[in-house]
Amino acid sequence: MATSLFSSGISTLLQTTLGTRLPLIQAPSMEFLIPAIILTSQEEGHHHGNGSEVTCSGPWCGTKEDTITWNKPIRELQGAVVAAGLVQVLLGISGLSGLILWHCGPLVIAPMLCIIGFSIYKEAALLCSSHWGIATLIVLLIVILSQHLHDCFFPAWGTCVPEESPKPSYYPACRMLSVLLPLLCVWIIFVPLEITGVYPLKHPEELSQLSRPINLTYQVPWLRLPIPGGGDLPLLTPRCITAGIAAALSAAISSQGCYMVTARLLEAPPPPPGACNRGLASEGLGSIIAGMLGSVGGTSTSVPNACALGLNQCGSRQTIQLSALLCVCLGVSPKLTQMLTTIPLAVHGGVLSVTYAIAVATGITYFQYTHMDSGRNIFNIGFTVFMALLAPHWFNRNPSIISTGVSSLDVFIQSLLTMPVFLVGVLAFLLDNTVSGTPVERGLHAGVTGKVFKGAEALVRKIPGYSDQLALVYDPPFLVRRLLNHPWLQAFPFCACGLLDGKTAKAEVTLPEEATDLLVPSSQQSPRSMNNIPSVSEC
């Protein structure tokens, strides 16, 4: 867990500095968990459905030839993470991810975001079932602080308006801390009660392995610096490579959806293809680092943290970079990381229940750009959403149905067919681009992904929150821009990670003149706090 936090912090710094530049936290995701479970549950030589006996390859088999070392599954998971990172880097620098997103209209983005939110409801309900009282309490606190008290501003001394007398700045503290404050309050109140036995938490049987009694007496070191090769090196086998490819494809789709969610929640223009390519390449580099450091889970854009921006409306890049540094500090101290394991599972369930609901709601808002009375759109949406939920459930209930005789191919197919995010992305993209429909019917005139049909540029500029200057926030820092403009990096494949329409010179002129925060919508700010919002150049 400490290694995962450390690699997540490094990946977040890469994302906010060299990637999309959006305020996104990188963390292990479900897209890596599902292939990992399939990889570890299917041993090599394990075949189904052909009438033959199952070959045992575990340490309990008794024969020396079939015995595997205890750490081989761990090394295979690390190898899958490295393989996934390599695939993500290739998708990023080749420009394939940005090209695909360029052809995704609202009818692709909307179902994808809805499924991203719906796909976690079972896990969220399972975590909440550990204690429904705690889960209900944290949900109520988040709703009250983020919705009912979002207009409560509190003074904060220490920031002065230039050329004026010192006066306090006003911040919407309730809204900004709408997720962190309830989590800390419930954690501080209930954990001591559970440790002392005053209020023991009862957990269902499904969580028996996760909900062990809190015990902080384990001998865990205070300091441990994760270094490449410090533990077991990743093991690359055909099975773990195929699992990594499946995880990379699903994580890429989920990350593209998170980019769109973040830009929409913060009223920023749609991310250009170059920024999406750099973002995915940064995620892949973070996954490679995670696998080499010994983590069994790759890093991807965190959906809960991206959706939490819709609650707290805090789009500061500096805040996310500070969070990344805190993750790095926690990652070098397993003792401090151990404290995080004392958070009740019901708290995680409550937070997931609220944040993933934002993804569903954001996806629904994209339907307004399409012609929803069209029979084409009604069928595409209904079929895509229904099949993306039905197929993974059926294949999870019938895992033996996939039996090609090749273990690595079985892992690859089952991983893809049990991930709703991958299925919804593929089905929505194919149906929207193969079934005939006018650009207005498909919602392409809205320019939600930056691509519009000829003659609709004027409509794009009327989108709320659109700004030519705000589009420059996706450009990397000055030194990186100079590097990307080097003639050697203008050819394939590095050209896919280039700047937005080559507006480097314009960015250098306009950025210092910005008076609005990069990603904090002005409509959400109080007039008293507008003078204290950091500029784009400061971010």
N, C-alpha and C positions, 0 to 999 in steps of 0.2 A: 504493500500500500504506500509506503514511503517512496519507493522508487517510482510508482505511478504518479504521485504528486510532484516529484522532482521533474519528471519528463513532461508532465502537463504544464508546469510553469515555463520550461524552456520552449515548448511548442507554442504557448500563448504569446510569449515575447516575439517569436518568429512571425506569428500571424499578425500581430498588431504593428510590427515594424516593417516586415518585408512582404506580408501577404495582402489580404484585402484591406488592411488598416481599419477594419470595423472593430468595435469593442466586443470581441468574442472570446470567451473562455474555451480552452481546449481541454478535453477530459476523455477518459474511456467511455464508450457508448455501447448501446445494445447491438449496434452493427458489428462489433467485434466479439460480443459475448455469445451470440447465437452460433457463429461458426466454431468458436472455441468449445462450446458444449458438444456440438456434433463431432468435432475432431477428437475430443477426449472420450466420448461415449462409444465411438466405433474404432475398435482395435484393428490393426492390420491383419488381414486374413479372415475378417469377420464378414461372412456373406449370409444373405437371407434368401428365402423363397426358392431355392433350387433343389431342396431336398437333401442337401449334404449336411454333414455335421459341422457345427461351428468350431472353428479352430481357436483354441485358447492361446493367447499370447501374453497373459498377465503374469505377475510374479507368483501367482498361486497355482500355476500349472504343474509344478513339480519337476519338469524336465529342464535341464540347463539350457538347451538350445532355444526354448521358447521364453525363457525368463528375460524380462527387460529391467533395466535399472529404474530405480524409483524416480529419478529426475528426468527420464526421457519425455514424459508428457509435458513437463515444464519447458524443456528445451524446444519441443515441437511448437508449443504455444508462442514462445519467443521467436521462433523461425517464421511462424505465420504472421506475427506482427511486422517483422522485417520485410517479408514478402508483400504484405499489404502496403507498407510505406513505399516500397519501390514502385508498385503499380500506381499509387497516388501521385508520386513524383512524375512518372511517365505521362499520366493523364493531364497533369498540370502543364508541364513544359511543352508537351506536344500541342496544346491548345484544344484538345478534344473536348474537355469539360466545358470550356467557354463556348465552343461552337455548338454543342448540344443545348446549352442554356439559351443561346441566341435564338434557337428555334422552338423554345418553350413559351407558349402563351399562357394566359390566365387559366385555360382549361387543363393545363398540365400542372401548373403551380398549385392551384386550389385543391385538387384531390390529393396531391402529394403532401401538402401541409396538414390536411385533415387526417390522413392516415398516420402521419408522424405523431399526431396527438392521440388518435384512437389506439395505436398499437401498444401503448403502455398501460392501458386501463386495468388489465388483469394484474400486472405486477404492482401497480399503485394500490389496487384494492387489497392485494395480499399483504402489502406492508402496512396499510391502514388497519387491517384486521388484527394486528398484534395488540392494538389498543385503540378502539374507535373513539374513546373519550379524548385522548391526546390528539389524534388526527383531526377530530372535529374542532378542538380548541385552536389548533394552529391555523386551520382553514379560516375560521371566523376572525382571528386576529389579522391575518393577511388581507381579508376582504375589507375589514373595517379600516385598517390603516391606508390601504391603497385606493379605496373607493370613497368611503364616507369621510375620511379625514385628509383627502389629498390636497385640499385647499388651505390647510393649516400651515402657516409660515412662522418660523421661529428665528429670532435674531441671532447672529453669530458675529461677535466682535473680532477685529483683527484685520479686516479688509477695508481699505479706504478707496473712495472714489477720487481719481486724480484731480488736483487743483481744488479740492473741496475739503472741508473739515471732516475729521474722522467720524464715521457713522457706521452702524452695524449693517451687515449684509443679511438678507432674509433668505432662508432656505426651507423648502418643503420637507422637513425632516421626516414626517410621518410617511410620506410617499416614498422618499428615498430609502428608508429603512423598513419598508413594508414586508420584506422577506427576512432580512437578517434579524431584526428585533424580535419577532415572534419565535424564530428558531432558538435564539439565545435564551429567551425567557423560559420557554418550555424545557430546554436542556438543563438550565441551571436549577429549575424547580424540581424536576422529576428524577434526575439522575441521583442526587443524594438520597432521595427517598427510596429508590430501588436498591442502592448499595447498602443502606442501613436496614433494609427489610421492612420498612414501614409501609411501603406501597409497592409490593412486587408486581411486575408486569407478567401477565400470562400470554403465552404465544401459541398459535395453532401448530399442528404437527408439521405443516409445510415449511414452517420457519424454524424448526427445531435446530437445524444446523447453523442458522444465522443468529439466532437469539439465545446464545449462551449467557449464563449469568455474568455480570460485569466482574472482571478480575484483573486488577492492575498490578498483580504481584509477579507477572512474568518477567524474566530477566531480558529486558530489551535495552540495547545501548542508547545512550543519549545522542551520540554523534556517529554517523556512518555516511561517508561520502560515496554516492553511486558513481562508479567508474566503469567504462567499457571493459569487459573481460574480467571484472572483479568476481563474478560468480561463474555459472555455467554458460558457455557460449551457445548462441542459438543453433538449433539443428534444422537444416533445410532438407525436407523430404518431400516427395510428390504430394503426400496428403496435406502437409502443412502449407505448401505453396498454393494448392488449390483452395484451401480454406482462407488463406490470406487474400487471394484474388477476389473471392466472393465477398469478404469483409470490405475490401477496398471499393468495390463497385457500389455496395450498399451505403458505405460511409460517404462516398462522393455524392450520391443522390441526396442523402440527408444533409450534408454540409451545404450544398447548393440551395436547398430549401431554407436553411438557417440564414444564409446570406440575404435571401429575399425577405425573410421575416424581420431581420434586424433593420434592414434599410427601410422597410415599410413602417415599422413601429416608431422609428426615429425620424420619419419624414425625410429621409435622404433619397436621392435619385437611385434608380436601379444600378447595381454594380456592373461595370463594363466587363466584357469577356476577359480582358487582360488581368483585371483584379481577381476574378474568379479563378483564373489559371494560377496566379501567384498564390492565392489562398490555399488551393488544393495541393500545390507543390510544397507549401510550408507545412501543411498537415502531414504529408507523406514524410517529409524530413523529420518531423517530430516523432512519427511512428518508428522510423528507423532508429532514432536515438533511444526511444523507449525500449525497443527490442534488444538493442545492444547493451543497454544498462541492466537488463534482466527483468523488465516488466512483462507480464503475460497479457497485457491489454494495450492496444494501440490508442492513439489520441485522435480525436475528431472534435468537431465543433459541438459544444454542449448545448443541447436543445433547451433544458431548463434554464440555463443562464441567459440564452438568447431571448427566451420568452419572458424572463423576469424583467427585461428592459421595458416591456409593455406595462409593467406594474410600477416600477420606480422611476421610469423616464430619465434614467441617468446614462447618458451616452458618452461619458468622458473616456477617452482612450487612456488617459493617465491613470484612472481608477483601475482599469483592467490590468494595466502593466504593473501597478502596485500589487494587485491580487496575484499576478504571476510571480512576483518576487516573494510574496508570502508563501506560495506553494513550494518554491525552491527551498526556502528556509525550513518549512515543515518536512520536506523530503530528505533533508540531511539529518533530521532528528527523529528516528523511529519512536523514541519515547513520547514526543509531542504528538506524533501521528497516532499513537495508540490511544490518546485521549479522544480522538474523533470517533473511535469505535464505540464509545459510551453513549453516543446520540441514539435515542430510542428509534426503532425502525418506523414507528408510527409517524414520527416527525418527517422522515424521508417520504413516506406515503402522502402525507398532507401537502408537502411542498410540490411533489410531482403532480398531484391532482390539480393544483391551481395553475402551475406553470404550463403544463401540457395543454390545458384548456385554452391558453392564449394561442397556441399553434393552430388549434382547430378553428378558433374564431378568426384568426388572421387569414387562414385559407378561405373561409367563407366570404370574406370581404372581396376577394378577387372575382367572385361571380358577378359583381355589379358591372364589370366591364364587358361582359358577354351578353349574348341574346338568349336569355334563359327560357324563352318560349319555343326555342328551336328544338324539334324532335331529335336532331343530331346531337345537340349538347346534352339533352336529358338522358339519352341512351349512353353516351360516352361517360358521363359522370357517374350514373348509377352502376353501370357495368364495371367500371374501374374500381370504385370504392368497394363494391360488394365482393368482387373476386379477390381483391387484395386482402380482405379480411377472411374470406372463406378458405382459399387455397392453403395459407400457412397453418390454419387450424386443422385442416384435413390431413396434411402431410405430417404434422406433429403427432396426430393420433395414429397414423399408419406409417411409421418410419421404415418398415420392412418392404414397402411397395417399391422402393428405389433399390434395385440390385442389378447393376450392370456387370458384376464380376470384377470390376476394378475399384479398389477401395478409394483411391484418390478421386476418381470420377464420381463415386457415390457421395463423398463428402462435399464436393463442389455443387452437385445438383441439389442435394438436400439443403445445403446452406442457402442457396439462392431461392428455393421454393418455400422456405420457411421464414423469409424476411419480408414483411409487408411493405417496407419502404422501397425495396428493389422492385417488387411486383407492380406497385402503383406507379412508380416512375416509368417503367418500361411500357405498361399498358396505356397509360395516359399519353405518353409521347407518340406511340404508334397510332393510336386511334385519332388523336388530334391532327396528325400530319398525313394520315392516309385517307381518312373520311373527308369527302369534299365539303367545303364550307367557305363562305366569304370571309375576308379579314375582319369585317365588323362583327360578323356572327361569332368568330373565334376570339374576339377581343383584342386583336393585334393593334387596333388603332390607338389603344390606351398607352402603348409603349411601356408596359410594366417590366419588361425585360430589356428595354433599350432598343428593340427592333420594331419598326413600324413600316407599314406599306407606304408606297409613294404618295406624297401629297398630304400626309397626316402629321408632319412635323409641327405644324401650328397647334394641333390638338395636344401634342405631348407637352408643350410648354405651358399649357393651361392646367396641368395636373397639380393639385395642391402640394406645396413643398418643393416643386421643381426649381432648380437653380443651376445655371451653367457653371457658376463658381463652386457651388457645393459638389458638383461632379468631380472636382479636382481633389477632393479629400481622399480618393482612392489611390492617388499617386504616392509612391514610396518617398522616403527622405531624399534630400538633395544629392548626397553621394551615391545612393542607389540609382537615382534617375540618371546621373552622369554615367554610371556603369552600364545601365541598360541601353543608353544611347551610343555606346561604343560600336563602331562598325562591325567588329567581330561578333557582337551579340544581336545584330539585326537580321541574321539569317536563321533558318530553321535549325533547331526547335526553339531557340531562346526568344524569337520574335513574338511568340504567343504570350509572353509575360511582359510585353511592352507597355508603354504608357497610354493614357486615354487620348487617342487621336493625335499623339505627338504634341500635346499642349504643354510641354515642359517650360518653354519660355514664358507662356502666359501664366503658368502657375507661379513662377518666381515673381511675377509682377503683382498678381492679384491676391495671393495669399496674405501678405502683410496688411492688406486693406480690409480683410474680413472683420466684421463686427459681431458675428453671430457664432455661437458654438458649433463645432463641426457636426455633431450628431444630436444636439439637444433641441427639440422643436421649440421655436419661440412662442408658439401658441400655448405651450404648457407653462410658461414662465410668468411670474408676477412682474408688473411694471417696476416694482421696487428692486428686483433682482437682476434686471436685464444688464445693468452696467457692470455686474460682477461675473458675467459668464465669460469663460476663457475663449479666446479667438482660435481660429483654425491654426494659425501659425504657432500659437502657444501650445496647442495639442501636439 
